[in-house]
């Protein structure tokens, strides 16, 4: 289906982003900037305990504080059971969840299950009074034992976090009380036979930490429950429709009662799909009759939003002495947080995806722990899993004395290769990525020498896989009389998607990208559009723009035919010029027809809606040089090259930006970032002073190499580009540390303490 | 007939068979055909006339957004696999 003509006029160019001026001049309106007349400030009182029964809540003192307008507790949220007494399920985008869990995450009723869980909320005339009132609310708790890692939570005697939870195994619910929400399994071939046939087998167990997305803008919202019963919300979100739907379900109102206007978004990386604040602000607004604004602090962000899960992963891989992979086995234990929903299914789909291995077995467990519920984070689940598998792949290559990229090429998945779940890959670009890595000047260069005695250097490589997503999108186009086009869409613009979507419409219409004016609109003003995530926006919303542009183009052809009094079959439109093919030989530019629009039938609009298949799966690789200080254990990144198959790069600058951003976050996972949990299951480093993300001072320039293997499932060959680039860095850096220090790292982050501990454990003399 | 790959967690329901060939022009037909051979399979996969929330169906290697309505060709491969939610549920 890929367009055969690769000589695009707009696609592949680098126009200035439509929202660029607003953002660099500070005109763009973010949630913190938004206010309304008579608006109140909201504040949430959160549990100080990771696991505790709520014995009593006394709000009487707080209610007496001057300026306090309303106080709510969990009892103010509507019941979640249906008329039969069964808990309702809610569909949120592609998945459903128990409404009770969603509601309890927003505000606890009987039990707190993670530190930071909302217990009550206050609306007051300013935020300081709201904070004072929160302090005046008296809550009595019975503290319970907490559990914070998946292996601990899976033990028979572990504290039970949700008493009614039962394990689900592919549609079947088991009977016992447990912290395991789901067990999944994929098998391919005969893994025992595969290991018997292997000449070399390596098995290791890995542990990775909880990591936050670290977006610069905290969650925020303003909610106004109006007199007519409609609820208007302004917020920062990746998924306006997802949050609208969830808020309506929690408030037990119809979907159309909620209108959500997304404001500009200061990053999300998967973490801004959840309705943390909106139902709370809405109920406070209903109680007071005034708009209510809530903005999270950074500590609230870290403790009470959705980071990526910590995990425990065992991986075993076998190969022949010739270097052919024969068997692979993984057991993935992922922390869900206090409610079900870790990305372990994605992890299972990714862990061995880069390789053609005839015998595979993967077991995955979604495990409840007393932490905030995990959310999506850039290729969710994949980075943990492929850190483990890519470390062992590298070790196999070295033990077999085969170049690590060559070893990967010998075993690379290609079109027709069966993945762990048995499905066959369509056209993919892993081989092309590996070839580009092998031929890159970085890989061909010699590793430079350290300048001081206590430093050693190493080079590592790794690849990563992510499946990407399709899902529903809608786009409307309206022709203006000056020959420009207004584009309305429902995809919040995080990384330049206004422009990448506009470019696809412009390509079809034969006009400049600058002549398309994109707007991200509210949920009343566009058809359903799944959120900006899953590397889907340029793929799916771009496809909707392509369909809308084709629709607009056809209507313009019909209008020209009317003006020229010819059959529309005789009219064509190419490169923004309409022509008749017949004897009349007429011609008119796009802009000339726009001028003729009024008086020849009125407005011309195009519409595109999609729920597409044809998703193009993605691979990316990383080459990294590091320097390790053998006295301190600190790892410094010296040089990095990210190579990624993006299908077709609609706007190469934004593709490169995604590659650099994903790589930087992956380096953060690798070297610094983690939730330090104390013995009471509380996060000790709940500020950005102590939660250490990489800064520009920590990093060199991230070199990028775009590989284009067009996705045959998309009109312009697009694959998603936003996520797969985070996957390889932790494994590549671990492999570089191994190259330098001859140790194998089995934990993330590989901070100085972890590196020194591993060196000591391996009793290596550096 | 389409080839259905039975998930490992369900092969106890198909007498250990990992692949089954059954007739059907869409996923709904396919599931009904399997259920005739192995009663109970439909209840394991379908709820309220839809594929259960934590399960996806892939036809010829592609996750279907249409679920039980997805068309199936005579030589198609059908897989029932864990749904990938990405932690966004």
Contacts between the chains, C-beta under 8 A, distances in Angstrom:
chain1	res1	chain2	res2	distance
A	89	B	53	7.0
A	91	B	53	7.6
A	92	B	88	7.8
A	92	B	89	5.9
A	93	B	88	6.7
A	93	B	89	7.7
A	94	B	83	7.3
A	94	B	85	6.7
A	95	B	53	5.9
A	95	B	54	7.4
A	95	B	83	6.3
A	95	B	85	4.4
A	95	B	88	7.4
A	95	B	89	3.8
A	96	B	53	4.0
A	96	B	89	7.3
A	97	B	89	4.9
A	168	B	54	6.3
A	169	B	9	5.1
A	170	B	7	5.5
A	170	B	9	4.4
A	170	B	10	6.2
A	170	B	44	7.1
A	170	B	54	7.7
A	170	B	55	6.4
A	170	B	80	7.4
A	170	B	82	6.9
A	171	B	44	4.5
A	171	B	45	5.8
A	171	B	47	7.8
A	171	B	52	4.6
A	171	B	54	7.2
A	171	B	55	5.7
A	172	B	9	7.7
A	172	B	44	6.0
A	182	B	54	6.6
A	182	B	82	7.8
A	183	B	9	7.8
A	184	B	9	7.5
A	184	B	82	4.2
A	185	B	7	7.4
A	185	B	8	5.0
A	185	B	9	5.1
A	186	B	7	7.8
A	186	B	8	6.9
A	186	B	81	7.2
A	186	B	82	7.7
A	187	B	8	4.1
A	239	B	88	7.9
A	242	B	88	7.7
A	270	B	86	6.9
A	270	B	87	7.2
A	270	B	88	6.7
A	273	B	88	4.8
A	306	B	87	7.0
A	308	B	87	7.4
A	309	B	87	7.3
A	341	B	85	6.6
A	341	B	87	6.0
A	341	B	89	4.8
A	342	B	87	6.0
A	343	B	84	7.6
A	343	B	85	6.8
A	343	B	86	5.2
A	343	B	87	4.1
A	345	B	54	7.8
A	345	B	82	4.1
A	345	B	83	6.2
A	345	B	84	4.9
A	345	B	85	6.7
A	346	B	84	4.6
A	346	B	85	7.5
A	346	B	86	5.5
A	346	B	87	7.9
A	348	B	82	6.7
A	349	B	81	7.8
A	349	B	82	7.9
A	349	B	84	6.0
A	364	B	82	7.4
A	374	B	87	5.1
A	375	B	87	5.3
A	375	B	88	6.5
A	376	B	86	4.5
A	376	B	87	4.5
A	376	B	88	4.2
A	377	B	87	7.2
A	380	B	86	4.3
A	380	B	87	4.5
A	380	B	88	7.5
A	381	B	86	7.2
A	381	B	87	7.1
A	421	B	58	7.6
A	421	B	79	6.1
A	421	B	81	4.5
A	421	B	82	7.9
A	422	B	5	4.7
A	422	B	77	8.0
A	422	B	79	5.3
A	422	B	81	7.8
A	423	B	58	5.0
A	423	B	61	4.4
A	423	B	77	7.5
A	423	B	79	5.3
A	423	B	81	7.3
A	424	B	60	7.8
A	424	B	61	4.6
A	424	B	77	7.3
A	425	B	61	6.9
A	426	B	61	6.0
A	426	B	62	7.5
A	467	B	84	6.8
A	469	B	86	7.8
A	470	B	65	6.6
A	471	B	65	7.3
A	472	B	65	7.9
A	531	B	88	7.7
A	533	B	86	7.4
A	533	B	88	6.5
A	534	B	86	6.3
A	534	B	88	7.8
A	611	B	65	4.7
A	612	B	65	7.6
A	613	B	62	4.9
A	613	B	63	7.8
A	613	B	64	7.0
A	613	B	65	6.8
A	614	B	62	7.4
A	615	B	62	7.3
A	615	B	63	7.5
